[in-house]
Amino acid sequence: MSTSHVRGAVVVGVDATSAAGLALAWAADEAALRRLPLHVVLAVDAPGLEGGSAELTSLWTSWGPAIRTVYATVLEEARDFAVGRHPELTVVAELADGSPVDVLRARAPGSSMVVIGSRHRGIVRDLLSRESVGEPLVTHAPCPVVVVRAPELVTHAPPDVVVGVDGSAVSAEAVRFAFEEAAFREARLVAVSAWQPTHLRDVSSEEVEDEVRRVLVESTAGWREKYPQVDLRHSVVRGHPVRVLSDAAQCAVVLVAGSRGLGGFSGLLLGSVGQGLMHHAPCPVVIVPHPAGDGAV
């Protein structure tokens, strides 16, 4: 096992849960598709020993070495799985000390993406808390974060990659990633904009929908020229973005969205749409940050 940081790698956080297995398989496939190394990371999270009770410290002192041994075995099995799935893949496996959020966030700079399962928690964290990994990781990660809740569902060829578009700078980054992903997968790209009725009396629903469609077409025009091989479809749908995008992604291999689009609050780095998709989308979700680095607009 190595603790070296692998620049440009697909980083995947693993543990002993079934969700982590889905994330590992997705990450290995993605790394092989992009011809990138795979960096498999398992975090050993001591349960708040600083300022904790003497009983908790004593418990961890007694159990810690055995837990690390179990974790090392899980990590080795994860590495063997990835190599067995893609023998040509360069795989680095790392057992790291710290919380899953802190460990994965530290490895995000310089990585192509970070992949997690929707219920990514270590054994100790599972027993002693219910801390979420996805939302705090997405909030600050400088690279795309992929949340794998379910395996890819391919029901037709070519498969669909779905991207949410709202004309914002964050959305533009999501569009860029989505075109790239569709090109790698030889997939059709479905660019989706959701709209809801306006409260302005002098603006009709037809005018709102026309403006949304105009922004959608303009937001994808430049990338369509760069990736002419990608079959691009536009879709403008009335409804809440979480519902609209989730419905559009029912048979998609991946759903791509920005970390925060239009209408967010300045203090909320991960918008309600991103949060909703992470919890409800029927396929793997890629949350793409703003190029400024932390997801803020």
Summary of the structure (lengths in Angstrom):
residues: 297
radius of gyration: 20.2
end to end distance: 38.2
largest distance: 70.0
contacts: 1027
relative contact order: 0.14
helix: 42%
strand: 20%
